[in-house]
């Protein structure tokens, strides 16, 4: 009976550690591109900590210095990985400055190792913050790298993430606990008033040039649109309108002629606009970021 109890306790403790702790998975994101060895160097550092780690890429094609897009790609991806996954996000134009290097744990148990420069804006908002710790570089920094000031992705973030994912350190050993807050970039939140919907264009569907918004289907449903209806779309950058047109509302692109502007709900269940078999972004000179606003009405 005693053996059975001890066994059950061990199973419980292991399950608890797995659900709230590390699972050996590290996912990398950066604005480095793949033209040189920077990404490979980060992975080499991680494997130097433990060759048993499972390493994956989110993307390394974040436009240079575009912290906002790094924030969105995390929001787009982190929720689909299991608790205990450790993400490394390096879009760090302020590398070597006084900005904090941190590890944030989401409410659902994923860890993100990153500079606290706005990269966590959307994950913090949508997934919540369980805990934030500042990386103690006296402990969690690659050996003999103290004279390197411009590659924290390799020397601090990949190293810390690997130690955390491999159970070499516990989360508490990352460094001192900080308040449950991170740097957040301002942007237009999705909102509806008197039948007019406002939102932000956080990102493009880069392969096709479709323009995605942060306006969820639940708000669009309030407009009671049916396929074939016209919806008025206005798009502005810093208050200056660059697009103002009524377009066809569709469920699928096949409901409109090739080359026509359409509005639809994308795979993340947010309002979007596109050109059927064309590139909306290029055609209408629309980009994305916190300074882009979209307004929708019937």
N, C-alpha and C positions, 0 to 999 in steps of 0.2 A: 504493500500500500504506500509506504514511504517512498519507494523507488518511483512509483507511478506519479506521485505528487511532485517529486523533484524533476522528473522528465517533463511534466506538464508546465512547470514553472519555467524551465529552460526554453521550451517552445514559445511560451508567452513572451519572455524577455527578448528572444531572437526576433519574433514577429514585430514587437514594438520597436526594436532597433532598426529593423528593415523599413518599417513604415515611416519613421521619423528621422532615420539616420541615412547612411550612405549606401548605395547599391552598386558601386563600381563603374557607373556610367558617367563619362565626361563628354559634354557637347560644346563645341567651339564655334564662336562667332567673332568676326572681325571686319575691319575695313582694309585689310592687308592685300586682298587679291591673292592670286596663286602664281604670280609671275616669278617670285623668288622663294627663298627657303624659310620665310618667317613662320608660316603656319606649320611647316614640318618641324621647325625648331621647337615650337611650343609642344607639339605632340611628343617629340623626343624627350623633352624634360619630363612630361607626364609619365612616359614609359620608363624613364629612369627611376621614378618613384616606385612604380609597380608595373611589371610587364603583363599583369593579368587584367589591367583596366580595359574597359570597352570604350573606344574613342570614336566619336561621330562629329560630323560638321553640320551646323545649322546653315550658315552661309559665310563666305569671306568676300562677298561682293557688295557689302554696304558701301555706298559712295563715300569717298574720303571725307572724314571729319563730320559725317552726318549722324549726329547723336540721336536725332529724332527717329531716323529710319532704323537704327539699331534697337531703339525702344520698341518700335512696332514689330520687328521681326521676333523679338523675344515674346511679346504678347501673342503673336500668331502661333508660336511653337511650344513654349514652355508647358501649357496646360495638357499637352498630349503625351508628355513623358511621365513615368511613374515617380512617386515620392522617393526622395533620396538621390535623384539625378542631380549632378553638379554641372552647371553651365558656366562657361567662361565667355564673357562678352568684352571685347577690346575695341572700342572706338574712342580714342583717347587723345584729342588734340592738346589737352593740358598735361600730357605725360611729364612726370618729374616735378610738377608744381604741388601746391599745398592741398589740392583736392584729395578727399579721403579715398583710400582703397578699401573696399568693403566686401563682405559676403552677406547677402540678404536671403533669409529663408522665407518662402511664401507660406501662406496659411495651409496650403495643401502639401507642403513638405519638400519642394524643390529648392535647391540652392543656386544663387547666381553670384559669381565672383566677377567684380567689375569696378571701374572707377565710379564714384558717386557724382556723376556730372549730368544727370538727366536720363541716362540710359534706362533707368528703372521706372520711369514715369508711368507707363501703361500697365506693366505687370503689377506694380504696387497698387494702382487704382483698381484693377479688375480681379486680381488674385489675393490681394491683401498681404500685409507684412506680419509674419509671426515673430521675427527677431532679426536684428541687424548687428553685425560685429565688424569692427575695424581690424584690418589685417595687421598683426604685429610682425613687422619685417625683421625684427631681431631673431624671430623664430621661423617665420614662414617666408623665407626668401632663399632662392637657389644659392648654394655655396659659392663663394668667391665672385659674387656678382655685384658687390657693393659699389664698384666704380662705374657701373652701367646705369645711366639715368634715363634712357629713352626707349627701353624695351621691357616695360613692366609686364607686358603680356607673357613674355617668356620667363622672366626672372622672378616675378611675384605671383601673377594670377594663375598661370598654368601649373606652377609648382604648388601653390596653396590648394588649388582645386584637386590636383592629383592626390595630395596628402589627405584631403578630406574624403575623397571618393574611395581611397584605398584603406580607410580606417586607420591610417597612420596617426591622425589627430582626430579628436572629437570636435564638434562645432564650437564648444566652449573654448577650445585651444586655438582657434583662429586668431583671437585677440579680444580686446575689451568690448563689452556690450555698449551699444549706442542707443539713443532713443529710436523708437519705431517710426522713423521718418527718413525720407530720401529727397534728394533734389528733384524737383518736378518741373517740366517744361510747360508753360501755359498754352492752351489751345481752346478752340470752340467746342464745347461739349454738345452732344446731341440734345435738341430741345424742340418742343412744338408749342405754338401759341396761336390761337385764332386760325387754325388751319394752315399755318406757315411753319415749315420744319427747317431748322438750321442745324448745321453740323460742320465737321472738319473733313478734309481730304488727307487722311493720314499716310496713304501709300498708293502706289500704282501697281496694277497687275503688270509687272514689268515686261513679261514676255509678249503680251498682246496690246499693251497701251491702254487697257481699261482703267477707269478712274474709280477707285473705291472710296466710300465714305465711312464714317463712324456711326451712321444713323441706322439703328437696328430695325429689323422687320416689324417688331412690336409697335414702333412709332409709325412706320409707313402704313401698317394695317389700319390706322386711324383715318387715313385718307380714302379708304374703301375703293381702291383702284381695281379695275378689271382689265384683263389682257385686251390691248387695243386702245385703251383710254390714253388721253394725252396728259402728261405731267409737265409742269413748268419747272425748268431747272436753270438756276443762276449760279455762276461760279465766280469767285472774286479772290484776288491775292492782295492782302493788306488793304482791303476795302475797295479795290479797283476791279470792276467787273470785266471779265474776259470772255464770258459765255452767258447768253441769255436766250433761251429757246424752249419751246414746247416739243417734247419728244414722245415717241410711242412707248407705252408700258408693256413689257413682255415677261413671260415666264421663261422662254427659251429664245435663242437667237434666230431659230428657224421661223419665228413668227413675224419677222421683218425682212424686207428686201436687203440684199447685199449692199453695203455702203451707207445704210441709214443709221442715224443716231438712235439709240434705244436706252431705256432705263430698265433695271432689273435688280433682283436680289442675288448677291454673290454667294460663294460657298461658305462664307463666314456669317451668312444671314444678315448682311448689311446692304443698304441701298448703294447702287453703282450705276455708272453710265459707260457706254461703249459705242463703237461703230461696228456694226455687223461685218465681220471679216476685214476690219480695218483697225487703225490705231487712233483712238480718241485723243490721247495725250498729244501726239504729234500734230494731228489735224487742227486741234483747237488751242495748242500751246498752253495746255494745262499740266501743272506738275503737282507735287504733294509736299506736305509739311505743316507745321503748326500755324503758318501764315496764310493757309488756303482755307476758304470757307465755301460751303455749298448751301444753297437755299432752295427748298422744294415746295411747290404748292400745286393745286389743281387748276 
